[in-house]
Amino acid sequence: MAKRETSADGVIVIKKYANRRLYNTGTSSYITLDDLAKMTRENVDFKVLDAKTGDDITHTILTQIIMEEESSGGEQMLPIGFLRQLISMYGNSMQSMVPSYLDAMMDNFRANQNKLHEAFMARAGGTPLGKIAETNMAMMRAATDALMPKRGAAKPATPAAPPPAKTDEIAELRAQMAAMQKKLDELGH
């Protein structure tokens, strides 16, 4: 039976054999690059070692996962401009600084991801576009209520008149949109 290996700090050891197969020593099973990608998304800490030499090839395997993700036909995450700039940094005097800079930027992005989402939602709620979205949702609900018969009702329910506050909001939004259109027209001339 294969020996289970984890490093002293609890990192799972993955061995890559000459036949390109990956072996998870933590679960005593062969895995794929997709499995490693899933482990990465789940924040499972692992390192990949060449089974013959014992060399740490984690960087190469993670790069291979990124290449497969980028070429899988789905949405690409790395823009061409970024890739060109990254390639141009190889051999540059700044090359040694790039890894720590990118690491810090990604750590910062992940830490602030929820804050960014909350801030965006808060801003959208108070803007004319946010108000328009709320109004559209209210109109969709009213239309759905009007078109869908209530259970047990013999005839479709008549739509209730919107509260005066909603009508005032719609009028206000129309006025704001007209003012924006006027400003756009003035800028265009």
Backbone as numpy.savetxt, mean C-alpha at the origin, in Angstrom:
# Nx Ny Nz CAx CAy CAz Cx Cy Cz
16.66 -36.98 10.14 15.82 -35.80 10.14 16.70 -34.56 10.14
16.26 -33.52 9.45 17.02 -32.28 9.35 17.06 -31.55 10.69
18.19 -30.93 10.92 18.37 -30.18 12.15 17.70 -28.81 12.02
16.87 -28.43 13.00 16.23 -27.10 13.00 17.24 -26.08 13.43
17.29 -25.01 12.65 18.27 -23.98 12.96 17.61 -22.62 13.08
17.95 -21.94 14.11 17.66 -20.52 14.24 18.91 -19.90 14.83
19.13 -18.66 14.51 20.31 -18.01 15.07 20.03 -17.66 16.53
21.05 -17.19 17.20 20.94 -16.86 18.62 19.85 -15.83 18.88
19.59 -14.95 17.89 18.58 -13.92 18.09 17.20 -14.34 17.56
17.02 -15.62 17.29 15.70 -16.13 16.89 15.38 -15.99 15.42
16.35 -15.65 14.61 16.15 -15.50 13.17 16.08 -16.89 12.54
15.07 -17.13 11.71 14.92 -18.42 11.05 15.97 -18.55 9.95
16.59 -19.69 9.88 17.61 -19.94 8.87 16.96 -20.67 7.69
17.15 -20.11 6.51 16.70 -20.72 5.27 17.95 -21.13 4.51
17.99 -22.37 4.04 19.15 -22.83 3.28 18.78 -22.93 1.81
19.69 -22.43 0.96 19.49 -22.53 -0.48 20.48 -23.55 -1.01
19.93 -24.57 -1.65 20.76 -25.63 -2.18 21.12 -25.38 -3.63
22.09 -26.14 -4.14 22.58 -25.98 -5.51 21.47 -26.17 -6.53
20.47 -26.96 -6.21 19.35 -27.18 -7.15 18.33 -26.04 -7.07
18.70 -24.94 -6.43 17.90 -23.71 -6.30 16.73 -23.86 -5.34
16.65 -24.95 -4.63 15.55 -25.13 -3.68 15.89 -24.46 -2.36
14.84 -23.94 -1.73 14.99 -23.26 -0.45 14.41 -24.15 0.64
15.14 -24.31 1.73 14.72 -25.18 2.82 14.61 -24.37 4.11
13.40 -24.33 4.68 13.16 -23.62 5.93 13.52 -24.56 7.07
14.60 -24.26 7.77 15.03 -25.13 8.86 14.13 -25.00 10.08
13.35 -23.94 10.15 12.43 -23.75 11.27 11.22 -24.68 11.19
10.76 -24.95 9.96 9.59 -25.82 9.77 9.95 -27.15 9.15
11.23 -27.34 8.84 11.72 -28.55 8.18 10.94 -28.84 6.90
10.83 -27.81 6.06 10.11 -28.00 4.80 10.71 -27.12 3.71
10.50 -27.56 2.47 10.94 -26.75 1.34 9.93 -25.64 1.11
10.43 -24.48 0.73 9.56 -23.32 0.50 9.93 -22.67 -0.82
9.13 -21.69 -1.22 9.36 -20.97 -2.47 9.68 -19.50 -2.16
10.02 -18.78 -3.21 10.23 -17.34 -3.05 8.94 -16.66 -2.60
7.79 -17.15 -3.09 6.50 -16.59 -2.65 6.33 -16.75 -1.14
6.77 -17.89 -0.62 6.68 -18.11 0.83 7.58 -17.12 1.58
8.76 -16.87 1.04 9.65 -15.89 1.67 9.07 -14.49 1.59
8.41 -14.16 0.48 7.77 -12.85 0.36 6.67 -12.71 1.41
5.90 -13.78 1.60 4.84 -13.76 2.61 5.44 -13.61 4.01
6.51 -14.33 4.28 7.17 -14.22 5.59 7.64 -12.79 5.81
8.16 -12.16 4.77 8.64 -10.78 4.87 7.48 -9.85 5.21
6.35 -10.02 4.51 5.17 -9.17 4.77 4.65 -9.37 6.19
4.85 -10.56 6.73 4.39 -10.87 8.10 5.45 -10.54 9.14
6.51 -9.87 8.73 7.61 -9.46 9.61 8.30 -10.63 10.31
8.39 -11.78 9.62 9.14 -12.92 10.14 10.59 -12.69 9.76
11.45 -12.71 10.76 12.87 -12.45 10.52 13.55 -13.74 10.09
14.23 -13.69 8.95 14.95 -14.85 8.45 16.23 -14.41 7.76
17.12 -15.38 7.60 18.30 -15.15 6.78 18.48 -16.37 5.90
18.99 -16.14 4.70 19.17 -17.21 3.73 20.67 -17.48 3.61
21.01 -18.74 3.79 22.41 -19.14 3.70 22.60 -20.11 2.55
23.72 -19.98 1.84 24.06 -20.96 0.82 24.39 -22.25 1.56
23.71 -23.33 1.21 23.88 -24.59 1.94 25.29 -25.14 1.83
25.97 -24.90 0.72 27.30 -25.46 0.52 28.38 -24.64 1.20
28.32 -23.30 1.03 29.40 -22.45 1.55 29.09 -21.82 2.90
27.80 -21.73 3.23 27.40 -21.07 4.47 27.34 -19.55 4.35
27.59 -19.02 3.15 27.54 -17.57 2.93 26.12 -17.06 3.10
26.00 -15.86 3.65 24.70 -15.21 3.80 24.32 -14.59 2.45
23.24 -15.11 1.85 22.79 -14.62 0.54 21.39 -14.00 0.64
21.04 -13.53 1.83 19.73 -12.93 2.05 19.48 -11.76 1.10
20.47 -10.89 0.94 20.33 -9.72 0.08 19.97 -10.13 -1.35
20.68 -11.13 -1.86 20.44 -11.61 -3.23 19.03 -12.18 -3.36
18.59 -12.93 -2.39 17.26 -13.56 -2.45 16.17 -12.49 -2.35
16.32 -11.50 -1.46 15.33 -10.43 -1.36 15.27 -9.61 -2.65
16.43 -9.38 -3.26 16.46 -8.67 -4.54 15.74 -9.49 -5.61
15.93 -10.79 -5.58 15.25 -11.68 -6.53 13.72 -11.61 -6.34
13.26 -11.56 -5.10 11.82 -11.45 -4.82 11.29 -10.14 -5.39
12.02 -9.05 -5.20 11.60 -7.75 -5.73 11.52 -7.82 -7.25
12.51 -8.42 -7.89 12.51 -8.52 -9.35 11.30 -9.32 -9.84
10.97 -10.40 -9.15 9.81 -11.19 -9.55 8.52 -10.40 -9.34
8.41 -9.67 -8.24 7.22 -8.85 -7.99 7.08 -7.77 -9.06
8.18 -7.14 -9.43 8.15 -6.06 -10.42 7.81 -6.57 -11.82
8.18 -7.82 -12.12 7.96 -8.35 -13.46 6.76 -9.29 -13.54
5.98 -9.37 -12.48 4.87 -10.33 -12.44 3.67 -9.91 -13.28
3.71 -8.71 -13.84 2.58 -8.25 -14.66 1.59 -7.42 -13.86
1.77 -7.35 -12.56 0.91 -6.52 -11.73 1.39 -5.09 -11.72
0.93 -4.35 -10.76 1.33 -2.95 -10.64 2.77 -2.87 -10.14
3.59 -2.12 -10.84 4.98 -1.97 -10.45 5.10 -0.88 -9.39
5.95 -1.11 -8.41 6.12 -0.17 -7.32 7.30 0.78 -7.56
8.31 0.31 -8.22 9.52 1.11 -8.39 9.47 1.86 -9.72
9.35 3.19 -9.68 9.29 3.97 -10.91 10.63 3.95 -11.65
10.58 4.10 -12.95 11.77 4.05 -13.79 12.78 5.12 -13.37
12.31 6.31 -13.06 13.22 7.37 -12.62 14.00 6.98 -11.38
13.31 6.36 -10.43 13.97 5.90 -9.20 15.01 4.84 -9.53
14.64 3.88 -10.39 15.58 2.82 -10.75 16.82 3.39 -11.44
16.62 4.37 -12.34 17.76 4.99 -13.03 18.67 5.70 -12.02
18.07 6.43 -11.09 18.86 7.13 -10.08 19.61 6.14 -9.20
18.94 5.04 -8.84 19.57 4.03 -8.00 20.77 3.42 -8.73
20.58 3.06 -9.99 21.67 2.48 -10.77 22.82 3.47 -10.90
22.50 4.74 -11.08 23.57 5.74 -11.24 24.39 5.91 -9.96
23.86 5.50 -8.82 24.58 5.63 -7.57 25.65 4.55 -7.39
25.56 3.44 -8.15 26.58 2.40 -8.05 27.90 2.97 -8.55
28.95 2.80 -7.75 30.26 3.31 -8.11 30.45 4.78 -7.77
29.39 5.45 -7.36 29.43 6.85 -6.99 30.00 6.96 -5.58
30.54 8.10 -5.25 31.10 8.29 -3.90 30.01 8.23 -2.83
28.75 8.43 -3.23 27.65 8.42 -2.27 27.08 7.01 -2.07
27.57 6.02 -2.80 27.01 4.67 -2.75 26.93 4.11 -1.33
27.92 4.36 -0.53 27.92 3.79 0.82 26.85 4.41 1.72
26.39 5.62 1.36 25.38 6.29 2.18 23.95 5.89 1.79
23.77 5.43 0.56 22.43 5.15 0.04 21.69 4.09 0.86
22.30 2.93 1.18 21.56 1.92 1.93 20.99 2.41 3.26
21.81 3.12 4.03 21.31 3.59 5.32 20.24 4.67 5.13
20.40 5.50 4.10 19.39 6.53 3.80 18.06 5.88 3.41
18.10 4.91 2.50 16.87 4.23 2.08 16.22 3.49 3.24
17.04 2.85 4.07 16.52 2.16 5.26 15.78 3.13 6.17
16.41 4.27 6.44 15.80 5.27 7.31 14.51 5.82 6.71
14.50 6.06 5.40 13.30 6.58 4.74 12.15 5.58 4.81
12.43 4.30 4.58 11.37 3.29 4.64 10.86 3.12 6.07
11.78 3.15 7.04 11.35 3.07 8.44 10.44 4.23 8.78
10.81 5.42 8.34 10.01 6.62 8.58 8.65 6.50 7.89
8.65 6.03 6.65 7.39 5.88 5.92 6.46 4.91 6.63
6.98 3.77 7.04 6.14 2.77 7.72 5.61 3.32 9.05
6.44 4.04 9.77 6.02 4.59 11.06 4.92 5.62 10.89
4.98 6.36 9.80 4.00 7.42 9.59 2.86 7.04 8.66
2.83 5.82 8.18 1.82 5.40 7.21 0.40 5.61 7.75
0.15 5.17 8.97 -1.18 5.35 9.55 -1.49 6.82 9.78
-0.50 7.57 10.23 -0.70 9.00 10.45 -1.04 9.71 9.14
-0.35 9.33 8.06 -0.62 9.94 6.76 -2.05 9.63 6.30
-2.46 8.40 6.49 -3.81 8.00 6.08 -4.86 8.79 6.87
-4.67 8.88 8.18 -5.63 9.61 9.02 -5.66 11.09 8.64
-4.49 11.67 8.38 -4.43 13.08 8.01 -5.12 13.32 6.67
-4.91 12.42 5.73 -5.56 12.56 4.43 -7.08 12.50 4.57
-7.55 11.55 5.35 -8.99 11.40 5.54 -9.56 12.62 6.27
-8.84 13.16 7.23 -9.31 14.33 7.96 -9.38 15.55 7.04
-8.36 15.69 6.18 -8.36 16.81 5.25 -9.47 16.68 4.22
-9.68 15.50 3.72 -10.72 15.31 2.69 -12.10 15.58 3.26
-12.28 15.29 4.54 -13.59 15.51 5.16 -13.96 16.98 5.25
-12.99 17.88 5.38 -13.29 19.30 5.55 -13.20 20.11 4.26
-12.84 19.49 3.17 -12.68 20.22 1.91 -13.96 20.14 1.10
-14.08 20.99 0.09 -15.24 20.91 -0.79 -15.40 19.52 -1.42
-14.27 18.90 -1.78 -14.36 17.56 -2.36 -14.88 16.55 -1.34
-14.44 16.67 -0.10 -14.94 15.79 0.95 -16.43 15.98 1.17
-16.86 17.24 1.14 -18.29 17.53 1.30 -19.08 16.99 0.12
-18.53 17.11 -1.07 -19.20 16.56 -2.25 -19.33 15.05 -2.12
-18.28 14.39 -1.65 -18.34 12.94 -1.47 -19.41 12.56 -0.46
-19.49 13.30 0.65 -20.53 13.04 1.64 -21.92 13.24 1.05
-22.09 14.31 0.29 -23.37 14.60 -0.35 -23.74 13.51 -1.34
-22.75 13.08 -2.14 -23.01 12.00 -3.09 -23.46 10.72 -2.39
-22.82 10.40 -1.28 -23.21 9.21 -0.52 -24.63 9.35 0.01
-24.98 10.53 0.52 -26.33 10.76 1.03 -27.35 10.63 -0.10
-27.01 11.16 -1.28 -27.93 11.06 -2.42 -28.08 9.61 -2.86
-26.98 8.84 -2.84 -27.06 7.42 -3.21 -27.93 6.65 -2.22
-27.78 6.95 -0.94 -28.62 6.29 0.07 -30.09 6.63 -0.17
-30.38 7.91 -0.43 -31.77 8.33 -0.67 -32.32 7.64 -1.91
-31.51 7.55 -2.97 -31.97 6.89 -4.19 -32.21 5.41 -3.95
-31.33 4.78 -3.21 -31.50 3.37 -2.90 -32.76 3.15 -2.08
-32.97 4.00 -1.08 -34.18 3.88 -0.25 -35.43 4.08 -1.09
-35.38 5.00 -2.05 -36.55 5.29 -2.87 -36.84 4.15 -3.84
-35.80 3.52 -4.37 -35.99 2.49 -5.38 -36.19 1.09 -4.81
-35.71 0.86 -3.64 -35.83 -0.47 -3.04 -37.05 -0.49 -2.12
-38.00 -1.39 -2.38 -39.18 -1.45 -1.50 -38.79 -1.94 -0.11
-39.44 -1.38 0.87 -39.22 -1.80 2.26 -39.87 -3.16 2.46
-39.35 -3.95 3.36 -39.95 -5.25 3.65 -41.32 -5.06 4.26
-42.25 -5.81 3.76 -43.61 -5.77 4.32 -44.43 -4.62 3.79
-43.83 -3.74 3.01 -44.58 -2.60 2.49 -45.27 -3.02 1.19
-46.49 -2.58 1.00 -47.26 -2.94 -0.18 -46.80 -2.14 -1.38
-46.33 -0.93 -1.16 -45.86 -0.10 -2.26 -44.51 0.50 -1.89
-43.77 0.92 -2.88 -42.46 1.50 -2.58 -42.59 2.72 -1.68
-41.63 2.86 -0.82 -41.64 4.01 0.09 -41.34 5.27 -0.70
-42.02 6.34 -0.34 -41.75 7.62 -0.99 -40.53 8.22 -0.33
-39.67 8.80 -1.13 -38.46 9.36 -0.53 -38.80 10.53 0.37
-38.14 10.54 1.49 -38.33 11.65 2.43 -37.61 12.87 1.89
-38.17 14.02 2.16 -37.53 15.26 1.73 -36.22 15.42 2.49
-35.17 15.80 1.79 -33.92 15.97 2.50 -34.04 17.08 3.52
-33.34 16.92 4.63 -33.40 17.96 5.64 -32.88 19.28 5.08
-33.38 20.38 5.56 -32.97 21.68 5.06 -31.46 21.89 5.11
-30.80 21.35 6.11 -29.36 21.55 6.24 -28.63 20.96 5.04
-29.07 19.80 4.56 -28.45 19.17 3.40 -28.66 20.03 2.16
-29.86 20.57 1.99 -30.15 21.42 0.85 -29.25 22.65 0.89
-29.09 23.23 2.08 -28.21 24.39 2.23 -26.76 24.02 1.88
-26.34 22.82 2.30 -24.98 22.39 2.00 -24.79 22.23 0.50
-25.78 21.66 -0.17 -25.69 21.47 -1.61 -25.62 22.82 -2.31
-26.43 23.75 -1.88 -26.40 25.08 -2.48 -25.04 25.74 -2.23
-24.52 25.57 -1.03 -23.22 26.13 -0.70 -22.12 25.50 -1.56
-22.19 24.18 -1.74 -21.21 23.49 -2.56 -21.28 23.95 -4.01
-22.51 24.14 -4.51 -22.66 24.63 -5.88 -22.05 26.01 -6.02
-22.24 26.85 -5.03 -21.68 28.19 -5.07 -20.15 28.13 -5.04
-19.61 27.24 -4.21 -18.16 27.09 -4.13 -17.60 26.58 -5.46
-18.30 25.63 -6.07 -17.85 25.10 -7.35 -17.91 26.17 -8.43
-18.95 26.99 -8.42 -19.07 28.08 -9.39 -17.93 29.08 -9.20
-17.59 29.38 -7.95 -16.50 30.31 -7.67 -15.16 29.72 -8.14
-14.97 28.41 -7.92 -13.74 27.78 -8.38 -13.68 27.80 -9.91
-14.79 27.53 -10.56 -14.83 27.54 -12.02 -14.50 28.93 -12.55
-15.03 29.96 -11.88 -14.75 31.32 -12.29 -13.27 31.64 -12.18
-12.65 31.20 -11.06 -11.22 31.42 -10.87 -10.41 30.69 -11.94
-10.81 29.44 -12.26 -10.13 28.69 -13.30 -10.25 29.38 -14.66
-11.45 29.89 -14.94 -11.66 30.60 -16.19 -10.77 31.85 -16.27
-10.65 32.57 -15.15 -9.82 33.77 -15.11 -8.35 33.41 -15.30
-7.93 32.29 -14.72 -6.53 31.86 -14.85 -6.23 31.43 -16.29
-7.24 30.90 -16.96 -7.06 30.41 -18.33 -6.93 31.53 -19.33
-7.38 32.72 -19.01 -7.34 33.85 -19.97 -6.11 34.65 -19.84
